[in-house]
């Protein structure tokens, strides 16, 4: 369950130009996912607290499941409407769609190697449908959540800016994910240049926070489960990859800032740079902070879709230039701390 304090923190972010959302309709894809559900709750909360008269549309596959997911939202008479469908087969949406936040994507590493064709087609077809919808509705803003993986393999010790890029081989099946993300970014730029669709790209680092699907197999989710269940953390790689993390409430304000203040056709990194560390160090610190063990049981990395070790030290200064800040409620996360256990 996402705590109301997270929604309150997002709503209190004065660098977000909330007035631009007054009387508007916002569509969110991937609505029941980790970031999507945080955004749904935050927008409904802010809409009520700030009396914005804003409507929220949630694109979902299963309306009953979605209603269960959002049953505990701390809002009354919430202006939330479910749109049942998928990004690959987008249903007809009546009425205005002023803003679109596109978070729907394949996130399971195993699927990148076992279902690479579906990973690519879902991403690209979905992006085309979203951009065509924005063009049809004359939307005021579109935000696409991309990934740090589009940078490939930066050299260790380098701060990664939005203008950096390193080769991704299309012959590596796992690259179905980052290359499809790059193709989606290219489509955003193309629609912005050719049709004037105000599409902005946000390249997110690893996000974490409450509301994770119990079946999520990403490392941050597994570490969180180990903490809650008081069992050892088991890493199946050496954990040499280094990257930053970002709490979901801060990811939400980053998304809103980029969508409402960013330049169409441009990309922005989003990361809490203070948290940069290796996966092994993150797991080691979480284990020590919570009195549990850490052990390594190495497996075939390729078979499980684990990426090669990368050093993804994202530079978020371009987003900070737009005014974005880490929220006060997450200022206490120290570098390389046990942030996964929060």
KEZAVO-284471 format. One line per field, with one value per residue: residue in three letters; residue number from 1; x, y negated, z negated of N, C-alpha, C in turn. Coordinates in pm, whole numbers, always signed. Example, Ala and Ser with C-alpha at 12.3 -4.5 7.8 and 13.67 -1.06 7.14 Angstrom:
# KEZAVO-284471
resn <- c(ALA  SER)
resi <- c(1  2)
nxx <- c(+1319  +1285)
nyy <- c(+569  +225)
nzz <- c(-780  -708)
caxx <- c(+1230  +1367)
cayy <- c(+450  +106)
cazz <- c(-780  -714)
cxx <- c(+1320  +1290)
cyy <- c(+330  -3)
czz <- c(-780  -787)
# end
This chain:
# KEZAVO-284471
resn <- c(UNK  UNK  UNK  UNK  UNK  UNK  UNK  UNK  UNK  UNK  UNK  UNK  UNK  UNK  UNK  UNK  UNK  UNK  UNK  UNK  UNK  UNK  UNK  UNK  UNK  UNK  UNK  UNK  UNK  UNK  UNK  UNK  UNK  UNK  UNK  UNK  UNK  UNK  UNK  UNK  UNK  UNK  UNK  UNK  UNK  UNK  UNK  UNK  UNK  UNK  UNK  UNK  UNK  UNK  UNK  UNK  UNK  UNK  UNK  UNK  UNK  UNK  UNK  UNK  UNK  UNK  UNK  UNK  UNK  UNK  UNK  UNK  UNK  UNK  UNK  UNK  UNK  UNK  UNK  UNK  UNK  UNK  UNK  UNK  UNK  UNK  UNK  UNK  UNK  UNK  UNK  UNK  UNK  UNK  UNK  UNK  UNK  UNK  UNK  UNK  UNK  UNK  UNK  UNK  UNK  UNK  UNK  UNK  UNK  UNK  UNK  UNK  UNK  UNK  UNK  UNK  UNK  UNK  UNK  UNK  UNK  UNK  UNK  UNK  UNK  UNK  UNK  UNK  UNK  UNK  UNK  UNK  UNK  UNK  UNK  UNK  UNK  UNK  UNK  UNK  UNK  UNK  UNK  UNK  UNK  UNK  UNK  UNK  UNK  UNK  UNK  UNK  UNK  UNK  UNK  UNK  UNK  UNK  UNK  UNK  UNK  UNK  UNK  UNK  UNK  UNK  UNK  UNK  UNK  UNK  UNK  UNK  UNK  UNK  UNK  UNK  UNK  UNK  UNK  UNK  UNK  UNK  UNK  UNK  UNK  UNK  UNK  UNK  UNK  UNK  UNK  UNK  UNK  UNK  UNK  UNK  UNK  UNK  UNK  UNK  UNK  UNK  UNK  UNK  UNK  UNK  UNK  UNK  UNK  UNK  UNK  UNK  UNK  UNK  UNK  UNK  UNK  UNK  UNK  UNK  UNK  UNK  UNK  UNK  UNK  UNK  UNK  UNK  UNK  UNK  UNK  UNK  UNK  UNK  UNK  UNK  UNK  UNK  UNK  UNK  UNK  UNK  UNK  UNK  UNK  UNK  UNK  UNK  UNK  UNK  UNK  UNK  UNK  UNK  UNK  UNK  UNK  UNK  UNK  UNK  UNK  UNK  UNK  UNK  UNK  UNK  UNK  UNK  UNK  UNK  UNK  UNK  UNK  UNK  UNK  UNK  UNK  UNK  UNK  UNK  UNK  UNK  UNK  UNK  UNK  UNK  UNK  UNK  UNK  UNK  UNK  UNK  UNK  UNK  UNK  UNK  UNK  UNK  UNK  UNK  UNK  UNK  UNK  UNK  UNK  UNK  UNK  UNK  UNK  UNK  UNK  UNK  UNK  UNK  UNK  UNK  UNK  UNK  UNK  UNK  UNK  UNK  UNK  UNK  UNK  UNK  UNK  UNK  UNK  UNK  UNK  UNK  UNK  UNK  UNK  UNK  UNK  UNK  UNK  UNK  UNK  UNK)
resi <- c(1  2  3  4  5  6  7  8  9  10  11  12  13  14  15  16  17  18  19  20  21  22  23  24  25  26  27  28  29  30  31  32  33  34  35  36  37  38  39  40  41  42  43  44  45  46  47  48  49  50  51  52  53  54  55  56  57  58  59  60  61  62  63  64  65  66  67  68  69  70  71  72  73  74  75  76  77  78  79  80  81  82  83  84  85  86  87  88  89  90  91  92  93  94  95  96  97  98  99  100  101  102  103  104  105  106  107  108  109  110  111  112  113  114  115  116  117  118  119  120  121  122  123  124  125  126  127  128  129  130  131  132  133  134  135  136  137  138  139  140  141  142  143  144  145  146  147  148  149  150  151  152  153  154  155  156  157  158  159  160  161  162  163  164  165  166  167  168  169  170  171  172  173  174  175  176  177  178  179  180  181  182  183  184  185  186  187  188  189  190  191  192  193  194  195  196  197  198  199  200  201  202  203  204  205  206  207  208  209  210  211  212  213  214  215  216  217  218  219  220  221  222  223  224  225  226  227  228  229  230  231  232  233  234  235  236  237  238  239  240  241  242  243  244  245  246  247  248  249  250  251  252  253  254  255  256  257  258  259  260  261  262  263  264  265  266  267  268  269  270  271  272  273  274  275  276  277  278  279  280  281  282  283  284  285  286  287  288  289  290  291  292  293  294  295  296  297  298  299  300  301  302  303  304  305  306  307  308  309  310  311  312  313  314  315  316  317  318  319  320  321  322  323  324  325  326  327  328  329  330  331  332  333  334  335  336  337  338  339  340  341  342)
nxx <- c(+84  +58  +173  -16  +142  +332  +182  +112  +363  +432  +226  +295  +510  +628  +765  +649  +434  +138  -96  -121  -253  -511  -849  -796  -757  -592  -422  -300  -84  +1  -106  -147  +102  +418  +517  +305  +78  +151  +152  -121  -251  -124  -200  -477  -493  -363  -532  -764  -677  -571  -781  -821  -993  -943  -936  -867  -755  -719  -541  -605  -574  -744  -1029  -1150  -934  -784  -951  -935  -669  -663  -835  -783  -717  -659  -879  -1186  -1480  -1335  -1210  -1170  -1134  -1169  -1006  -1039  -815  -525  -192  -106  -341  -511  -801  -1092  -1108  -1322  -1385  -1170  -811  -578  -320  -67  +80  +308  +377  +367  +522  +731  +896  +1032  +1334  +1386  +1194  +1296  +1482  +1349  +1113  +1171  +1072  +809  +864  +979  +775  +555  +653  +713  +480  +296  +399  +367  +85  +17  +133  -7  -262  -220  -170  -416  -587  -483  -307  -164  +68  +304  +452  +712  +829  +1142  +1450  +1752  +1902  +1928  +2167  +2363  +2684  +2849  +3178  +3342  +3334  +3253  +3031  +2706  +2551  +2268  +2343  +2517  +2602  +2632  +2734  +2484  +2441  +2236  +2238  +2252  +2027  +1906  +1915  +1682  +1515  +1648  +1701  +1449  +1342  +1499  +1407  +1147  +1201  +1307  +1079  +925  +1075  +1054  +775  +743  +896  +785  +503  +443  +378  +392  +609  +799  +1094  +1181  +1449  +1477  +1645  +1695  +1395  +1226  +1003  +701  +425  +501  +461  +390  +503  +714  +1034  +1261  +1575  +1566  +1309  +1315  +1506  +1370  +1161  +1308  +1391  +1147  +1059  +1256  +1479  +1776  +1948  +1992  +2218  +2244  +2437  +2762  +2705  +2820  +2738  +2690  +2485  +2243  +1958  +1601  +1340  +990  +806  +966  +1026  +775  +740  +949  +860  +629  +744  +917  +729  +565  +737  +951  +1133  +984  +1074  +1312  +1539  +1559  +1748  +1670  +1746  +1851  +2134  +2294  +2270  +2431  +2587  +2725  +2536  +2597  +2705  +2480  +2304  +2458  +2469  +2197  +2142  +2311  +2200  +1957  +1990  +2014  +2136  +2373  +2432  +2600  +2487  +2581  +2462  +2378  +2408  +2319  +2109  +1908  +1852  +1994  +2160  +2488  +2756  +2731  +2806  +2634  +2613  +2410  +2369  +2174  +2141  +2026  +1751  +1724  +1775  +1534  +1401  +1341  +1348  +1470  +1234  +1137  +1072  +1231  +1488  +1650  +1776  +2081  +2389  +2448  +2300  +2068  +1842  +1657  +1513  +1321)
nyy <- c(+119  -217  -485  -763  -978  -988  -1077  -1323  -1445  -1463  -1630  -1860  -1961  -2245  -2319  -2192  -2285  -2307  -2442  -2421  -2190  -2235  -2169  -1983  -1672  -1378  -1106  -793  -536  -191  -186  -34  +37  -7  -278  -396  -356  -508  -762  -785  -789  -1018  -1227  -1228  -1289  -1543  -1678  -1695  -1824  -2063  -2154  -2127  -2038  -1829  -1549  -1199  -942  -597  -359  -26  +332  +503  +424  +488  +580  +348  +179  +297  +249  -28  -75  -167  -437  -762  -948  -1116  -1071  -1044  -1166  -947  -744  -435  -300  -37  +178  +222  +98  +185  +239  -3  -132  -319  -645  -858  -1212  -1476  -1442  -1570  -1551  -1299  -1033  -800  -502  -231  +81  +364  +514  +726  +893  +1155  +1186  +1029  +1186  +1423  +1356  +1168  +1060  +990  +805  +596  +535  +465  +234  +56  +51  -29  -284  -421  -419  -574  -822  -884  -908  -1134  -1318  -1318  -1411  -1655  -1697  -1856  -1781  -1511  -1247  -1022  -742  -642  -456  -409  -220  -273  -395  -209  -90  -275  -406  -322  -549  -775  -1048  -1027  -1192  -1338  -1357  -1154  -831  -488  -204  +36  +363  +502  +772  +896  +1058  +976  +706  +631  +490  +230  +128  +113  -80  -296  -322  -403  -650  -779  -790  -968  -1203  -1232  -1269  -1503  -1681  -1661  -1666  -1830  -1726  -1745  -1578  -1449  -1304  -1092  -960  -713  -609  -313  -263  -259  -162  -170  +50  +236  +503  +825  +1034  +928  +955  +806  +685  +492  +526  +789  +768  +599  +774  +969  +827  +771  +1030  +1127  +1284  +1421  +1224  +1315  +1310  +1358  +1289  +1132  +881  +643  +429  +79  -185  -452  -512  -576  -704  -629  -844  -1063  -1000  -1042  -1323  -1399  -1310  -1469  -1724  -1715  -1668  -1897  -2112  -2053  -2044  -1966  -1670  -1637  -1480  -1379  -1300  -1114  -1071  -993  -1109  -1077  -818  -648  -342  -6  +291  +502  +364  +217  +426  +541  +334  +301  +552  +551  +335  +436  +669  +916  +1186  +1203  +1369  +1526  +1691  +1794  +1783  +1873  +1590  +1494  +1665  +1594  +1341  +1136  +827  +738  +627  +287  -67  -304  -605  -837  -1175  -1419  -1688  -1842  -1804  -1906  -2169  -2248  -2286  -2068  -1880  -1659  -1515  -1635  -1433  -1226  -1306  -1200  -969  -825  -807  -496  -365  -167  -186  -32  +95  -67)
nzz <- c(+0  +87  -103  -237  -294  -91  +130  +30  +14  +286  +380  +244  +379  +494  +720  +930  +1185  +1107  +1181  +1453  +1490  +1424  +1459  +1655  +1843  +1772  +1904  +1805  +1880  +1812  +1561  +1326  +1249  +1070  +1086  +1226  +1058  +838  +953  +1025  +771  +665  +840  +811  +541  +533  +706  +555  +313  +409  +547  +831  +1026  +1198  +1420  +1425  +1631  +1644  +1809  +1830  +1815  +1681  +1527  +1280  +1129  +1125  +978  +729  +677  +647  +441  +184  +198  +67  +122  +192  +387  +624  +933  +1126  +1406  +1569  +1848  +2045  +2191  +2406  +2472  +2717  +2854  +2855  +2710  +2828  +2709  +2563  +2556  +2422  +2412  +2250  +2142  +2150  +1982  +2033  +1914  +1946  +2003  +2083  +1814  +1704  +1686  +1777  +1977  +2176  +2305  +2353  +2477  +2692  +2934  +2872  +2672  +2818  +3007  +2846  +2721  +2939  +3107  +2913  +2845  +3088  +3105  +2882  +2946  +3180  +3071  +2909  +3108  +3243  +3040  +2993  +2778  +2489  +2368  +2357  +2192  +2199  +2035  +2034  +2020  +1826  +1949  +2218  +2262  +2298  +2247  +2054  +1976  +1670  +1397  +1530  +1549  +1668  +1923  +2099  +2363  +2413  +2548  +2620  +2809  +2885  +2951  +3200  +3233  +2995  +2809  +2567  +2582  +2693  +2526  +2441  +2700  +2815  +2650  +2725  +2988  +2939  +2821  +3042  +3201  +3046  +3078  +3354  +3395  +3252  +3405  +3667  +3645  +3438  +3190  +2846  +2714  +2451  +2310  +2044  +1881  +1668  +1372  +1165  +1005  +687  +421  +216  +296  +478  +708  +584  +728  +863  +996  +999  +867  +659  +562  +469  +268  +91  +17  -118  -341  -468  -523  -680  -589  -434  -191  +140  +397  +745  +918  +928  +858  +956  +1108  +1115  +1004  +965  +749  +725  +542  +556  +519  +578  +840  +950  +923  +1086  +1335  +1372  +1369  +1595  +1800  +1787  +1795  +1956  +2274  +2584  +2761  +2631  +2395  +2050  +1765  +1470  +1143  +810  +725  +502  +416  +557  +615  +606  +691  +521  +298  +220  +145  -58  -249  -309  -417  -646  -784  -858  -995  -864  -652  -374  -76  +202  +486  +762  +1097  +1440  +1614  +1863  +1937  +1762  +1832  +1716  +1732  +1864  +1648  +1568  +1551  +1442  +1391  +1364  +1465  +1337  +1374  +1579  +1548  +1291  +1347  +1449  +1220  +1061  +759  +502  +285  -43  -221  -143  -173  -366  -280  -276  -88  +67  -129  -325  -145  -9  -195  -297)
caxx <- c(+0  +134  +128  -68  +251  +396  +97  +123  +493  +424  +137  +361  +621  +590  +831  +557  +335  +9  -204  -134  -341  -645  -955  -744  -771  -461  -424  -180  -73  +73  -163  -138  +242  +477  +516  +171  -13  +192  +102  -267  -283  -74  -280  -608  -472  -335  -653  -858  -619  -552  -908  -783  -1097  -871  -982  -759  -792  -622  -548  -584  -617  -848  -1088  -1171  -803  -747  -1032  -876  -541  -683  -946  -743  -669  -715  -954  -1330  -1540  -1218  -1242  -1089  -1210  -1089  -1013  -996  -749  -379  -128  -96  -473  -567  -944  -1137  -1125  -1408  -1354  -1034  -695  -489  -184  -50  +202  +319  +469  +349  +636  +779  +1003  +1097  +1455  +1375  +1114  +1377  +1553  +1257  +1010  +1226  +985  +697  +920  +995  +648  +475  +708  +705  +339  +234  +442  +298  -55  +9  +165  -120  -369  -186  -189  -560  -651  -412  -267  -71  +193  +320  +575  +749  +929  +1244  +1534  +1896  +1967  +1952  +2305  +2456  +2788  +2941  +3299  +3334  +3388  +3202  +2894  +2636  +2459  +2170  +2404  +2602  +2543  +2731  +2676  +2404  +2435  +2106  +2258  +2236  +1881  +1860  +1904  +1546  +1458  +1700  +1690  +1309  +1327  +1560  +1317  +1037  +1253  +1317  +943  +887  +1143  +998  +640  +758  +948  +701  +362  +426  +333  +487  +655  +922  +1148  +1246  +1529  +1475  +1729  +1614  +1302  +1182  +908  +587  +331  +563  +391  +455  +575  +822  +1159  +1376  +1657  +1522  +1188  +1355  +1573  +1264  +1091  +1398  +1388  +1017  +1045  +1371  +1558  +1899  +1948  +2072  +2249  +2280  +2553  +2856  +2651  +2919  +2673  +2677  +2382  +2170  +1820  +1509  +1216  +878  +749  +1055  +1006  +649  +763  +1036  +773  +543  +830  +961  +614  +506  +839  +1055  +1123  +947  +1183  +1433  +1545  +1605  +1779  +1611  +1815  +1903  +2276  +2359  +2255  +2510  +2667  +2708  +2427  +2650  +2713  +2343  +2254  +2538  +2428  +2061  +2151  +2370  +2108  +1835  +2023  +1997  +2258  +2388  +2518  +2603  +2466  +2598  +2391  +2402  +2349  +2253  +1983  +1808  +1830  +2066  +2250  +2628  +2783  +2738  +2835  +2535  +2611  +2334  +2376  +2037  +2145  +1934  +1619  +1729  +1769  +1391  +1348  +1313  +1424  +1434  +1138  +1185  +1054  +1334  +1619  +1730  +1842  +2222  +2452  +2474  +2235  +1969  +1721  +1561  +1434  +1223)
cayy <- c(+0  -342  -569  -894  -1076  -1001  -1164  -1457  -1497  -1499  -1745  -1977  -2004  -2372  -2335  -2138  -2388  -2239  -2516  -2376  -2073  -2274  -2137  -1899  -1527  -1313  -962  -724  -396  -118  -250  +48  +62  -76  -423  -437  -363  -623  -880  -789  -836  -1154  -1322  -1237  -1360  -1684  -1736  -1727  -1920  -2191  -2185  -2149  -1997  -1747  -1411  -1105  -821  -490  -250  +99  +455  +568  +318  +537  +580  +208  +125  +349  +181  -167  -83  -237  -572  -856  -1056  -1090  -1110  -1063  -1173  -844  -663  -326  -272  +103  +208  +231  -1  +241  +225  -113  -152  -456  -723  -973  -1332  -1528  -1382  -1686  -1507  -1153  -983  -664  -423  -88  +144  +490  +484  +849  +922  +1284  +1170  +966  +1291  +1529  +1299  +1043  +1003  +924  +688  +489  +495  +395  +100  -30  +32  -109  -424  -477  -443  -687  -946  -912  -958  -1272  -1400  -1327  -1489  -1782  -1697  -1962  -1724  -1366  -1208  -883  -696  -559  -382  -432  -118  -321  -444  -102  -59  -387  -369  -344  -677  -886  -1092  -1005  -1300  -1304  -1355  -1036  -712  -385  -108  +150  +455  +565  +916  +943  +1066  +901  +565  +602  +389  +94  +79  +73  -208  -396  -343  -485  -786  -833  -823  -1091  -1314  -1245  -1327  -1641  -1761  -1659  -1693  -1923  -1658  -1786  -1457  -1463  -1174  -1088  -838  -682  -508  -213  -321  -167  -222  -86  +80  +329  +628  +935  +1124  +853  +1026  +716  +702  +407  +585  +909  +722  +554  +891  +1034  +748  +790  +1169  +1156  +1394  +1377  +1175  +1403  +1251  +1459  +1237  +1069  +751  +539  +314  -39  -276  -526  -472  -688  -670  -648  -978  -1153  -970  -1106  -1467  -1413  -1292  -1587  -1836  -1703  -1682  -2031  -2216  -2011  -2078  -1853  -1610  -1632  -1376  -1423  -1194  -1126  -983  -1050  -1081  -1043  -676  -570  -236  +122  +375  +576  +273  +188  +543  +557  +233  +333  +669  +509  +244  +506  +789  +1039  +1224  +1186  +1471  +1528  +1819  +1748  +1858  +1830  +1457  +1478  +1740  +1525  +1207  +1034  +753  +733  +522  +152  -173  -399  -717  -939  -1316  -1469  -1835  -1903  -1804  -2001  -2303  -2278  -2311  -1945  -1855  -1542  -1556  -1645  -1306  -1129  -1367  -1127  -852  -851  -734  -354  -322  -61  -252  +65  +149  -165)
cazz <- c(+0  +94  -213  -202  -306  +40  +211  -28  +54  +428  +390  +185  +465  +556  +850  +1030  +1220  +1093  +1245  +1591  +1489  +1382  +1554  +1763  +1835  +1783  +1928  +1759  +1920  +1708  +1442  +1206  +1220  +956  +1108  +1268  +944  +758  +1022  +1013  +638  +644  +916  +747  +414  +562  +765  +446  +219  +476  +614  +970  +1120  +1295  +1437  +1452  +1704  +1621  +1907  +1756  +1882  +1601  +1444  +1144  +1062  +1104  +868  +606  +661  +607  +344  +62  +221  -31  +187  +200  +515  +712  +1076  +1191  +1501  +1624  +1991  +2052  +2318  +2400  +2559  +2851  +2915  +2777  +2738  +2856  +2586  +2587  +2481  +2432  +2344  +2253  +2111  +2148  +1919  +2087  +1832  +1973  +2070  +2030  +1718  +1657  +1764  +1845  +2097  +2281  +2379  +2389  +2564  +2745  +3038  +2803  +2602  +2917  +3070  +2747  +2701  +3057  +3143  +2808  +2858  +3205  +3071  +2787  +3018  +3269  +2986  +2872  +3229  +3267  +2934  +2978  +2638  +2450  +2320  +2355  +2123  +2217  +1938  +2095  +1926  +1827  +2031  +2354  +2272  +2330  +2148  +2031  +1901  +1525  +1353  +1609  +1529  +1794  +1956  +2201  +2496  +2424  +2607  +2650  +2902  +2841  +3064  +3224  +3238  +2858  +2793  +2452  +2619  +2740  +2437  +2458  +2838  +2836  +2580  +2814  +3101  +2887  +2807  +3177  +3243  +2976  +3144  +3488  +3386  +3208  +3516  +3786  +3620  +3327  +3069  +2740  +2644  +2373  +2270  +1912  +1865  +1526  +1310  +1096  +909  +584  +330  +180  +403  +573  +731  +510  +820  +929  +973  +1003  +748  +549  +506  +395  +145  +1  -37  -214  -463  -534  -566  -765  -535  -368  -53  +226  +527  +843  +990  +835  +819  +986  +1171  +1030  +1052  +864  +729  +713  +474  +648  +506  +652  +982  +990  +943  +1203  +1453  +1387  +1403  +1734  +1890  +1784  +1813  +2049  +2416  +2669  +2836  +2550  +2292  +1919  +1671  +1336  +1049  +686  +746  +375  +387  +652  +555  +675  +639  +406  +184  +177  +74  -179  -346  -352  -505  -773  -854  -901  -1069  -785  -584  -230  -17  +348  +552  +900  +1199  +1578  +1625  +1992  +1940  +1681  +1883  +1643  +1820  +1824  +1550  +1625  +1455  +1491  +1298  +1435  +1429  +1341  +1364  +1676  +1486  +1180  +1406  +1463  +1086  +989  +637  +424  +184  -181  -291  -103  -189  -464  -225  -253  +24  +44  -252  -310  -96  +39  -306  -343)
cxx <- c(+88  +85  +82  +42  +325  +314  +105  +254  +492  +341  +203  +475  +583  +658  +749  +452  +194  -103  -224  -228  -485  -747  -914  -773  -636  -480  -292  -186  +14  +23  -149  +6  +293  +471  +376  +76  +23  +141  -49  -306  -242  -159  -420  -598  -451  -457  -753  -803  -605  -676  -885  -892  -1041  -931  -864  -817  -682  -642  -511  -632  -739  -906  -1109  -1040  -759  -824  -981  -746  -559  -791  -909  -696  -738  -783  -1101  -1382  -1431  -1259  -1156  -1178  -1119  -1115  -955  -939  -599  -320  -112  -228  -551  -714  -975  -1161  -1205  -1361  -1208  -932  -586  -344  -181  +84  +211  +424  +462  +470  +662  +896  +1078  +1216  +1446  +1296  +1195  +1449  +1460  +1146  +1059  +1138  +868  +745  +930  +861  +559  +522  +680  +560  +266  +271  +376  +153  -71  +35  +53  -240  -343  -204  -337  -627  -587  -368  -162  +63  +190  +453  +597  +856  +1022  +1332  +1680  +1967  +1994  +2096  +2406  +2554  +2886  +3066  +3283  +3399  +3336  +3058  +2823  +2533  +2369  +2227  +2496  +2528  +2652  +2661  +2600  +2388  +2295  +2116  +2253  +2087  +1832  +1845  +1769  +1483  +1517  +1687  +1546  +1279  +1385  +1469  +1198  +1079  +1261  +1180  +893  +948  +1084  +860  +646  +801  +850  +557  +338  +370  +435  +532  +790  +962  +1212  +1318  +1549  +1585  +1640  +1525  +1259  +1082  +793  +494  +387  +478  +463  +535  +688  +956  +1282  +1446  +1608  +1398  +1222  +1424  +1469  +1189  +1177  +1396  +1258  +1004  +1162  +1447  +1677  +1872  +2041  +2092  +2297  +2386  +2647  +2809  +2744  +2859  +2658  +2573  +2322  +2029  +1732  +1380  +1098  +815  +834  +1048  +880  +669  +856  +954  +690  +625  +872  +846  +568  +607  +943  +1028  +1084  +1066  +1313  +1423  +1602  +1633  +1711  +1676  +1847  +2051  +2349  +2358  +2342  +2599  +2649  +2589  +2474  +2658  +2574  +2289  +2327  +2493  +2287  +2064  +2204  +2273  +1988  +1863  +1997  +2126  +2256  +2478  +2502  +2584  +2465  +2530  +2431  +2331  +2269  +2117  +1872  +1784  +1901  +2158  +2395  +2647  +2799  +2762  +2756  +2517  +2542  +2353  +2236  +2031  +2049  +1793  +1615  +1722  +1623  +1325  +1325  +1405  +1379  +1344  +1194  +1174  +1158  +1474  +1710  +1801  +1989  +2276  +2482  +2409  +2138  +1838  +1616  +1469  +1326  +1082)
cyy <- c(-125  -435  -706  -1000  -1094  -1094  -1308  -1523  -1543  -1625  -1873  -2030  -2130  -2395  -2272  -2245  -2330  -2309  -2474  -2256  -2109  -2248  -2045  -1751  -1464  -1163  -902  -580  -323  -159  -167  +84  -24  -228  -471  -451  -477  -752  -895  -847  -981  -1257  -1337  -1315  -1510  -1752  -1778  -1837  -2059  -2236  -2219  -2113  -1912  -1607  -1322  -981  -718  -381  -121  +218  +516  +465  +364  +536  +438  +147  +174  +276  +41  -185  -166  -378  -670  -975  -1017  -1140  -1135  -1065  -1077  -760  -558  -313  -132  +132  +220  +124  +52  +229  +120  -132  -297  -526  -848  -1093  -1372  -1440  -1489  -1650  -1355  -1122  -835  -586  -274  -32  +281  +458  +607  +885  +1054  +1273  +1108  +1070  +1403  +1483  +1166  +978  +929  +799  +570  +441  +420  +252  +9  -56  -54  -255  -491  -510  -562  -819  -983  -964  -1104  -1367  -1423  -1421  -1627  -1801  -1804  -1908  -1572  -1336  -1058  -845  -597  -502  -423  -333  -165  -370  -335  -78  -175  -340  -401  -477  -797  -918  -1090  -1116  -1257  -1300  -1235  -920  -615  -271  +4  +244  +513  +717  +979  +940  +983  +752  +531  +492  +250  +40  +39  -58  -322  -426  -428  -630  -854  -872  -951  -1213  -1340  -1312  -1473  -1730  -1772  -1704  -1789  -1858  -1686  -1669  -1480  -1326  -1187  -954  -811  -584  -405  -279  -214  -240  -128  -64  +174  +455  +742  +1029  +1054  +917  +937  +715  +616  +464  +708  +871  +675  +669  +962  +960  +774  +930  +1217  +1280  +1337  +1323  +1267  +1333  +1362  +1410  +1178  +930  +635  +416  +201  -133  -351  -469  -596  -639  -708  -786  -1080  -1127  -1038  -1256  -1493  -1404  -1417  -1710  -1832  -1725  -1826  -2142  -2182  -2052  -1955  -1802  -1602  -1524  -1435  -1301  -1221  -1024  -1062  -1016  -1044  -893  -588  -469  -109  +197  +452  +488  +239  +304  +563  +459  +258  +450  +630  +424  +317  +641  +918  +1067  +1191  +1298  +1470  +1672  +1791  +1843  +1807  +1698  +1440  +1545  +1668  +1381  +1098  +959  +766  +620  +388  +54  -295  -512  -836  -1079  -1375  -1622  -1902  -1909  -1901  -2145  -2345  -2305  -2187  -1927  -1723  -1588  -1554  -1511  -1202  -1189  -1285  -1006  -883  -768  -591  -304  -208  -114  -152  +114  +53  -125)
czz <- c(+0  -17  -166  -209  -174  +131  +161  +14  +200  +446  +340  +271  +542  +689  +963  +1061  +1223  +1169  +1391  +1602  +1451  +1494  +1667  +1738  +1863  +1799  +1882  +1806  +1816  +1571  +1315  +1171  +1106  +973  +1143  +1150  +851  +820  +1010  +878  +615  +716  +855  +616  +439  +622  +660  +356  +281  +554  +762  +1069  +1231  +1301  +1473  +1520  +1681  +1725  +1835  +1839  +1813  +1505  +1300  +1064  +1031  +988  +733  +573  +602  +500  +222  +81  +126  +34  +190  +332  +619  +858  +1156  +1280  +1561  +1773  +2009  +2190  +2297  +2491  +2701  +2926  +2835  +2811  +2774  +2722  +2620  +2504  +2492  +2362  +2352  +2228  +2107  +2082  +1951  +2008  +1863  +2050  +2009  +1935  +1671  +1746  +1838  +1974  +2211  +2365  +2424  +2483  +2622  +2851  +2975  +2729  +2696  +2969  +2972  +2730  +2820  +3100  +3041  +2819  +2976  +3173  +2978  +2859  +3116  +3191  +2947  +2990  +3257  +3167  +2915  +2833  +2611  +2402  +2321  +2288  +2142  +2116  +2006  +1984  +1937  +1919  +2175  +2372  +2302  +2217  +2133  +1956  +1752  +1488  +1428  +1567  +1664  +1815  +2072  +2342  +2517  +2488  +2647  +2722  +2830  +2961  +3080  +3230  +3099  +2826  +2676  +2482  +2684  +2655  +2458  +2600  +2868  +2763  +2665  +2934  +3058  +2869  +2944  +3230  +3175  +3044  +3283  +3486  +3337  +3324  +3632  +3760  +3503  +3201  +2958  +2653  +2579  +2321  +2132  +1899  +1718  +1487  +1243  +992  +808  +494  +300  +298  +507  +586  +658  +599  +895  +895  +983  +867  +632  +481  +422  +264  +43  -63  -143  -347  -540  -593  -653  -717  -459  -228  +27  +360  +621  +941  +885  +792  +847  +1053  +1070  +1090  +933  +853  +716  +651  +563  +639  +581  +802  +1034  +1013  +1061  +1331  +1477  +1426  +1549  +1831  +1900  +1809  +1920  +2193  +2497  +2749  +2760  +2443  +2163  +1832  +1537  +1245  +922  +684  +619  +350  +477  +579  +639  +614  +516  +282  +130  +94  -58  -288  -398  -450  -643  -854  -912  -967  -995  -710  -435  -181  +134  +397  +702  +998  +1337  +1602  +1753  +1994  +1865  +1726  +1807  +1739  +1774  +1724  +1621  +1513  +1497  +1389  +1365  +1377  +1446  +1341  +1462  +1618  +1368  +1230  +1428  +1328  +1002  +869  +575  +310  +44  -253  -252  -113  -280  -405  -200  -137  -20  -85  -223  -257  -49  -72  -352  -301)
# end
